[in-house]
Amino acid sequence: MCSLVGYLGSAYASRQTLQQLGEAVPVTLQVTNKNASHTTNLEIGEKQFQGLFDLGIREVHCTEVGWGVAPQETFDPDKGQLGTQMLGVSSGATLEQEGMYPSFLSGWEESCLEGQEALCLLEETWAEEHGLSQGGTLTLSCYTLSYKPDGVFPQYVPVGEQVLEVAGTFQGSDPRGDIVVPVRWIWEAQRKAGAAPMCDSFQATVADPLSLNEFKGSLLDLGLGEVNVTSPEKFYGNAVIFYDQQYIESAEQLLQNIATLETYLPAFALLVAVLLIVGTFYLVRSERRTMAIAVSLGRPRWKCGATYFVSSTLVSLLGGAAAALSMGAVTGLPWDQMARACGLFLGCVIVGVTVGIALVLRFSVLSMLSQKE
């Protein structure tokens, strides 16, 4: 019984490791343009990023670029007059990934970047220059980035005048903007202005890497394909790079181990049955003379064997139950797997004891009775 529990425990441990492999070796994805030359300043539409959310992802890092123009400023892209660059982020972790480290004012915390509130963080020097280091409000006419049909030349989509409350400041050696806002706020502002929500970069971790093939197979319906390095350089975010090689290699090894253990389980159970046959035979063979006397007195052989079958089976099952409880406590095997081990052991006991006693009963009554004690 201990051997069966240990064998099934090995298979179960491999399955558990496979289930948890996505935590130890995560599968990440990065949206890029078709030839993988850019991962930022892309046009990634709502169909694409919302579709990825629906497929099942976690630890999402997405951004959207924009520009804010103060009332006294002029917005003229042809002259390079774009105002102040803004960056929408999906979380505080995304901000830090961009090399920008926030410091929040009293009453605000990092989670505010995950919502849709009209708030902002300002680059420290920029905030000091505009007298907003200790908080306040900022009124800006906002624009977001899109591309003309050629996929190369940018165009700027107005999303209206916005009032942002200053929630803190940030530091960064090379920030992608002097103003940081929640990306979900940008999406909501785009919707209200009648513009399509977009983001300019998107990366995430696949929530269920065991379904990675199905995940990849659903991407074409979202307008996301594989990278083609010979494709012309454009800025549409319509391809996905997966960083999954290490996960696939590890998962294949675990799947191979599980398949091997399942393949050889019948042979292992047969070995247990053979050991029970041998054990039963040598334990009961010393009773052959007693059986021979009973048979000579008219008792059927099968009744003689039945008595020893019941006693041997009970002893084996009681020993197996004790072993199962102790091994179950040690290995932590769940009840369904314990039940499977007990079922296999019961089958092995029935076969082993039956065959063992059948071999013992193949004696000659005269030979047994003629033997000297």
C-alpha positions as CSV (number, residue, x, y, z in Angstrom):
1,M,0.0,0.0,0.0
2,C,2.8,2.4,0.9
3,S,4.3,1.8,-2.6
4,L,1.0,2.6,-4.4
5,V,0.4,5.7,-2.3
6,G,4.0,6.8,-3.0
7,Y,3.6,6.1,-6.7
8,L,0.4,8.0,-7.1
9,G,1.8,10.7,-4.8
10,S,4.7,11.3,-7.3
11,A,2.2,11.7,-10.2
12,Y,0.0,14.0,-8.1
13,A,3.1,16.1,-7.1
14,S,4.0,16.5,-10.8
15,R,0.4,17.6,-11.6
16,Q,0.5,20.1,-8.8
17,T,3.9,21.4,-10.0
18,L,2.4,21.8,-13.5
19,Q,-0.6,23.7,-12.1
20,Q,1.7,26.1,-10.2
21,L,4.3,26.4,-12.9
22,G,2.8,29.6,-14.2
23,E,3.7,31.3,-11.0
24,A,7.3,30.2,-10.9
25,V,7.8,30.5,-14.7
26,P,5.3,33.1,-15.9
27,V,4.3,33.4,-19.6
28,T,4.4,37.0,-20.6
29,L,3.2,38.7,-23.7
30,Q,4.1,42.0,-25.4
31,V,2.0,43.7,-28.1
32,T,4.2,45.1,-30.8
33,N,3.9,46.3,-34.4
34,K,4.1,43.8,-37.2
35,N,7.8,43.7,-37.6
36,A,8.5,44.0,-33.8
37,S,10.5,47.2,-34.2
38,H,8.4,49.1,-31.7
39,T,6.7,48.3,-28.4
40,T,5.7,51.8,-27.5
41,N,4.0,54.8,-29.3
42,L,1.7,52.2,-31.0
43,E,-1.9,52.4,-31.8
44,I,-3.5,49.5,-29.9
45,G,-7.3,49.6,-30.3
46,E,-9.9,48.7,-27.7
47,K,-10.8,45.5,-29.6
48,Q,-7.2,44.3,-29.1
49,F,-6.6,45.2,-25.4
50,Q,-10.1,44.5,-24.2
51,G,-9.9,41.1,-26.0
52,L,-6.7,40.3,-24.2
53,F,-8.4,41.1,-20.9
54,D,-11.3,38.8,-21.8
55,L,-9.0,35.9,-22.7
56,G,-7.5,35.9,-19.2
57,I,-4.4,37.9,-18.3
58,R,-2.9,39.4,-15.1
59,E,-0.2,41.8,-14.0
60,V,-1.2,44.1,-16.9
61,H,1.1,47.0,-17.8
62,C,-0.4,49.3,-20.4
63,T,0.2,52.9,-21.2
64,E,-1.3,55.6,-23.4
65,V,0.4,58.8,-24.4
66,G,-1.2,62.2,-24.7
67,W,-0.6,65.9,-24.5
68,G,-2.1,68.6,-22.3
69,V,-2.3,72.2,-23.4
70,A,-2.7,74.9,-20.9
71,P,-5.2,77.8,-21.6
72,Q,-2.4,80.2,-22.3
73,E,-0.6,77.7,-24.7
74,T,-1.2,77.0,-28.4
75,F,-1.6,73.5,-29.9
76,D,0.1,73.4,-33.3
77,P,1.6,70.1,-34.3
78,D,3.0,71.5,-37.5
79,K,5.2,73.8,-35.5
80,G,5.9,71.3,-32.8
81,Q,3.7,73.0,-30.3
82,L,2.1,70.1,-28.5
83,G,1.9,71.3,-24.9
84,T,3.0,69.0,-22.1
85,Q,3.3,65.3,-22.7
86,M,1.1,63.0,-20.6
87,L,1.4,59.3,-19.9
88,G,-1.5,57.2,-18.8
89,V,-0.5,54.1,-16.7
90,S,-2.5,51.1,-15.6
91,S,-1.0,50.9,-12.1
92,G,1.8,52.1,-9.8
93,A,3.8,49.1,-10.9
94,T,3.5,50.2,-14.5
95,L,4.8,53.6,-13.5
96,E,7.8,52.2,-11.8
97,Q,8.5,49.9,-14.7
98,E,8.7,53.1,-16.8
99,G,11.5,54.3,-14.4
100,M,9.2,56.8,-12.7
101,Y,8.9,56.7,-8.9
102,P,5.9,58.4,-7.3
103,S,5.4,60.2,-4.0
104,F,1.7,60.7,-3.1
105,L,0.2,63.6,-1.2
106,S,-1.8,63.0,1.9
107,G,-5.1,61.3,1.2
108,W,-3.8,59.6,-1.9
109,E,-2.2,56.2,-2.5
110,E,-0.8,54.1,-5.3
111,S,-4.1,52.3,-6.0
112,C,-5.6,55.6,-7.3
113,L,-3.8,55.0,-10.6
114,E,-5.9,51.9,-11.2
115,G,-9.2,53.8,-11.3
116,Q,-10.9,56.4,-13.5
117,E,-10.6,59.5,-11.3
118,A,-9.5,62.7,-12.9
119,L,-6.1,63.0,-11.1
120,C,-2.5,63.4,-12.0
121,L,1.0,63.0,-10.8
122,L,3.5,65.7,-11.8
123,E,7.2,65.5,-12.4
124,E,8.9,67.1,-9.4
125,T,10.7,70.0,-11.3
126,W,7.7,70.7,-13.5
127,A,5.4,70.8,-10.4
128,E,7.7,73.3,-8.7
129,E,7.9,75.5,-11.7
130,H,4.0,75.6,-11.9
131,G,3.5,75.9,-8.1
132,L,1.7,72.6,-7.8
133,S,4.2,70.7,-5.5
134,Q,1.7,70.7,-2.6
135,G,-1.4,69.9,-4.7
136,G,-4.0,71.9,-6.6
137,T,-5.8,71.4,-9.9
138,L,-4.7,71.5,-13.5
139,T,-6.9,72.6,-16.4
140,L,-5.7,71.3,-19.8
141,S,-7.0,70.7,-23.3
142,C,-6.0,67.1,-23.9
143,Y,-5.1,65.2,-27.0
144,T,-4.1,61.5,-27.6
145,L,-2.1,59.8,-30.2
146,S,-3.4,58.0,-33.3
147,Y,-2.0,57.4,-36.8
148,K,-3.1,58.2,-40.2
149,P,-4.2,55.3,-42.5
150,D,-0.6,54.9,-43.7
151,G,0.3,53.8,-40.1
152,V,3.3,56.0,-40.0
153,F,2.4,59.7,-39.6
154,P,0.8,60.6,-36.3
155,Q,-2.4,62.5,-35.8
156,Y,-3.7,64.0,-32.6
157,V,-7.2,63.2,-31.3
158,P,-8.8,65.9,-29.1
159,V,-10.6,64.6,-26.0
160,G,-11.7,68.0,-24.6
161,E,-10.8,70.3,-21.8
162,Q,-10.1,68.3,-18.6
163,V,-9.6,69.4,-14.9
164,L,-7.1,67.2,-13.1
165,E,-6.5,67.1,-9.3
166,V,-2.8,66.8,-8.4
167,A,-2.3,63.7,-6.3
168,G,1.4,63.8,-6.0
169,T,4.7,64.0,-7.8
170,F,7.2,61.6,-9.3
171,Q,10.9,61.4,-10.1
172,G,12.5,59.9,-13.2
173,S,15.7,60.2,-15.1
174,D,14.1,60.0,-18.5
175,P,10.3,60.1,-18.0
176,R,7.9,59.7,-20.9
177,G,6.0,62.7,-19.8
178,D,5.7,65.4,-17.2
179,I,2.2,64.5,-16.3
180,V,1.0,61.0,-15.3
181,V,-2.7,60.0,-15.3
182,P,-4.7,56.8,-14.9
183,V,-4.9,55.1,-18.3
184,R,-8.5,54.1,-17.5
185,W,-9.3,57.8,-17.1
186,I,-7.9,58.5,-20.5
187,W,-10.1,55.7,-22.0
188,E,-13.2,57.2,-20.4
189,A,-12.2,60.7,-21.6
190,Q,-11.8,59.3,-25.1
191,R,-15.2,57.6,-25.0
192,K,-16.9,60.8,-23.8
193,A,-15.2,62.7,-26.6
194,G,-16.5,60.2,-29.2
195,A,-13.0,58.8,-29.8
196,A,-11.9,55.2,-29.7
197,P,-10.1,54.2,-26.5
198,M,-6.5,53.2,-27.3
199,C,-3.2,52.5,-25.6
200,D,0.3,52.9,-26.9
201,S,2.0,49.9,-25.1
202,F,0.6,46.7,-23.6
203,Q,2.2,43.8,-21.8
204,A,0.8,41.2,-19.4
205,T,1.1,37.7,-18.0
206,V,-1.1,34.9,-19.2
207,A,-3.4,33.9,-16.4
208,D,-3.7,30.2,-17.4
209,P,-0.6,29.1,-19.3
210,L,-2.0,25.5,-19.4
211,S,-4.4,26.9,-22.0
212,L,-1.7,28.7,-23.9
213,N,-2.5,27.1,-27.3
214,E,-6.2,28.1,-27.0
215,F,-5.1,31.6,-26.0
216,K,-2.8,32.0,-29.0
217,G,-5.5,30.5,-31.3
218,S,-7.9,33.3,-30.2
219,L,-5.6,36.2,-31.1
220,L,-6.4,36.3,-34.8
221,D,-10.0,37.1,-34.0
222,L,-8.7,40.2,-32.2
223,G,-6.6,41.3,-35.1
224,L,-3.4,40.2,-33.4
225,G,-1.0,38.0,-35.3
226,E,2.5,36.7,-35.3
227,V,5.6,38.9,-35.9
228,N,6.7,39.2,-39.5
229,V,10.2,40.9,-39.6
230,T,9.9,41.6,-43.3
231,S,6.7,43.7,-42.8
232,P,6.9,47.4,-43.5
233,E,7.5,49.5,-40.4
234,K,4.2,50.9,-39.1
235,F,2.9,51.8,-35.7
236,Y,-0.3,49.7,-35.5
237,G,-0.1,47.3,-32.5
238,N,-1.2,44.2,-34.3
239,A,1.3,41.5,-33.4
240,V,2.1,39.7,-30.1
241,I,5.4,38.3,-28.9
242,F,5.2,35.6,-26.3
243,Y,8.0,34.9,-23.8
244,D,7.1,31.3,-23.2
245,Q,10.1,29.1,-24.1
246,Q,11.2,28.3,-20.6
247,Y,7.6,27.5,-19.5
248,I,7.0,25.2,-22.5
249,E,10.2,23.3,-21.9
250,S,9.4,22.9,-18.2
251,A,5.8,22.0,-18.8
252,E,6.7,19.4,-21.5
253,Q,9.1,17.7,-19.0
254,L,6.4,17.5,-16.3
255,L,3.8,16.2,-18.8
256,Q,6.3,13.6,-19.9
257,N,6.8,12.5,-16.3
258,I,3.1,12.3,-15.7
259,A,2.5,10.3,-18.9
260,T,5.3,7.9,-18.0
261,L,3.9,7.4,-14.5
262,E,0.4,6.8,-15.8
263,T,1.6,4.4,-18.5
264,Y,3.5,2.2,-16.0
265,L,0.8,2.3,-13.3
266,P,-0.8,-1.0,-14.4
267,A,2.6,-2.7,-14.5
268,F,3.4,-1.3,-11.0
269,A,0.0,-2.6,-9.7
270,L,0.7,-6.0,-11.3
271,L,4.1,-6.1,-9.5
272,V,2.2,-5.4,-6.2
273,A,-0.2,-8.2,-7.0
274,V,2.7,-10.6,-7.7
275,L,4.3,-9.7,-4.4
276,L,1.0,-10.4,-2.7
277,I,0.7,-13.8,-4.5
278,V,4.2,-14.8,-3.3
279,G,3.5,-13.6,0.2
280,T,0.2,-15.3,0.5
281,F,1.6,-18.5,-1.0
282,Y,4.4,-18.8,1.5
283,L,2.2,-17.8,4.5
284,V,-0.5,-20.3,3.7
285,R,1.5,-23.2,2.4
286,S,2.4,-24.3,5.9
287,E,-1.3,-25.0,6.3
288,R,-1.5,-27.5,3.5
289,R,-1.4,-30.6,5.7
290,T,-4.4,-29.2,7.7
291,M,-6.2,-28.5,4.5
292,A,-5.4,-32.1,3.2
293,I,-6.9,-33.6,6.4
294,A,-10.1,-31.5,5.9
295,V,-10.3,-32.5,2.3
296,S,-9.9,-36.2,3.1
297,L,-12.8,-35.8,5.5
298,G,-15.0,-34.5,2.7
299,R,-14.6,-30.8,3.0
300,P,-14.5,-29.1,-0.4
301,R,-11.2,-27.5,-1.3
302,W,-12.8,-24.2,-2.1
303,K,-14.2,-24.0,1.4
304,C,-10.8,-24.7,2.9
305,G,-9.4,-21.9,0.7
306,A,-12.2,-19.5,1.5
307,T,-11.3,-19.5,5.1
308,Y,-7.8,-18.5,4.4
309,F,-8.9,-16.1,1.7
310,V,-11.0,-14.1,4.2
311,S,-8.4,-14.0,6.9
312,S,-5.5,-13.1,4.5
313,T,-7.6,-10.5,2.8
314,L,-8.6,-8.9,6.1
315,V,-5.0,-8.8,7.4
316,S,-3.8,-7.3,4.1
317,L,-6.6,-4.6,4.1
318,L,-6.1,-3.7,7.7
319,G,-2.4,-3.3,7.1
320,G,-3.0,-1.4,3.9
321,A,-5.5,1.0,5.7
322,A,-2.9,1.7,8.4
323,A,-0.2,2.4,5.8
324,A,-2.6,4.6,3.8
325,L,-3.4,6.8,6.7
326,S,0.3,7.2,7.7
327,M,1.4,7.8,4.1
328,G,-1.5,10.1,3.4
329,A,-0.4,12.3,6.3
330,V,3.2,12.3,5.2
331,T,2.5,13.0,1.4
332,G,-0.6,15.2,1.8
333,L,-2.3,13.2,-1.0
334,P,-5.9,14.4,-1.4
335,W,-8.8,12.1,-0.7
336,D,-9.6,11.3,-4.3
337,Q,-6.1,10.1,-4.9
338,M,-6.2,8.2,-1.7
339,A,-9.4,6.5,-2.8
340,R,-7.7,5.6,-6.1
341,A,-4.8,4.1,-4.3
342,C,-7.1,2.1,-2.0
343,G,-9.1,0.9,-4.9
344,L,-6.0,-0.3,-6.7
345,F,-4.7,-2.0,-3.5
346,L,-8.0,-3.7,-3.0
347,G,-7.9,-5.1,-6.5
348,C,-4.3,-6.2,-6.0
349,V,-5.2,-7.9,-2.7
350,I,-8.1,-9.8,-4.2
351,V,-6.1,-11.0,-7.2
352,G,-3.0,-11.7,-5.2
353,V,-4.6,-13.6,-2.3
354,T,-6.9,-15.5,-4.7
355,V,-4.0,-16.7,-6.9
356,G,-1.7,-17.4,-4.0
357,I,-4.3,-19.6,-2.3
358,A,-5.2,-21.3,-5.6
359,L,-1.5,-22.2,-5.9
360,V,-1.5,-23.6,-2.4
361,L,-4.6,-25.7,-3.1
362,R,-2.9,-27.6,-5.9
363,F,-1.6,-30.2,-3.5
364,S,-2.0,-34.0,-3.6
365,V,-4.0,-35.2,-0.5
366,L,-2.2,-38.5,-0.4
367,S,1.2,-36.8,-0.6
368,M,0.3,-34.4,2.2
369,L,-1.0,-37.1,4.4
370,S,1.9,-39.4,3.8
371,Q,4.5,-36.8,4.8
372,K,6.0,-37.1,8.2
373,E,5.4,-34.2,10.5
